[in-house]
């Protein structure tokens, strides 16, 4: 089975989306060829998308929630992929999507998953299902944190279920799944705020973290 | 009432209509101080998710060689923001989205609970009312509903007092949408 993934994170390395793809590959014991959305933007030829993405059995779209939806680079690629699909003479892949957000609530990914599902309808690709992940900051680009014990076990098991669905070729529409780390909200907020303050201190910034640089521009 | 209108270039000729021009004229007729800007993804670098705008140069994007910081200044000083974008699968098109990705510095990195959900705190005391006009032909019912849900979500995360989502798939719908925009600006924003 040929599985390809689009990594919709704009980060050049150590992205949480990349770590989720790595974890899925590990769970399935299967290579997943991954293309970064920002790289695809530069190689956007119709033939390239057809040859490398649309000939797969499964297309994974994995991305961080960006202003409640998809990063602009990923949004740029999907219509071109839709166009390429129209002229494809091979069987088209089934699409699965995984969105992770830095906010606590997994359900905040709902709209982003609807957008990917709408893309599938337009491109006539089979929509498998999506996973919305909350508390994505706890993965922090490290797939070794996604284990069957501890606060990220919900995420581990959700990825395990998706890997089974893909491996068993259950390529049919299923309900989306929403999971987050098993930590209280106030703890997640506390740790997130603390992490940012540490990053801020390390940056040696000369302005306050709550700075308001824009006074009036009118 | 300072009103920032951000539009993508194709909105200047959607089925023979210049949506950007119509919206700008409407706002000015109502007495709003309207400023319109064309947005294209080629004029803005894509956000790289570095979070430097939260930790290195708080409130400002670390990229200084394009217009994102300047537009952000206009955004946080506006009373109303109006986005005009083609609809792509129920989302904004990549041009307008390339700017929205760069608005992260305008909010605080710290968390707050609003309406039972986690969001980011305000960086500024006030944020503009949020209006988004999506256009395209055809637009499915699912895409229309997705767009409306997205605008609602954006307005919550931008701490906007009020929001309005309008979808235009034909010149007839354009007239209806402009009437609704007129009502919103004159009754909801000015009240």
Interface residues (C-beta under 8 A of the other chain):
Chain A: X9 X10 X11 X12 X15 X38 X64 X66 X67 X68 X69 X70 X71 X72 X73 X75 X76 X78 X79 X103 X104 X105 X108 X110 X111 X114 X115 X116 X117 X118 X119 X121 X122 X185 X188 X189 X192 X193 X196 X199 X200 X202 X203 X205 X207 X208 X209 X210 X211 X212 X213 X214 X215 X216 X217 X218
Chain B: X2 X33 X35 X41 X46 X47 X48 X49 X50 X51 X52 X54 X55 X56 X57 X58 X59 X60 X70 X72 X73 X74 X76 X77 X78 X88 X89 X90 X91 X92 X93 X94 X95 X97 X98 X100 X101 X103 X104 X106 X108 X109 X110 X111 X113 X117 X118 X119 X120 X123 X124 X140 X142 X143 X146 X149 X150 X153 X154 X157
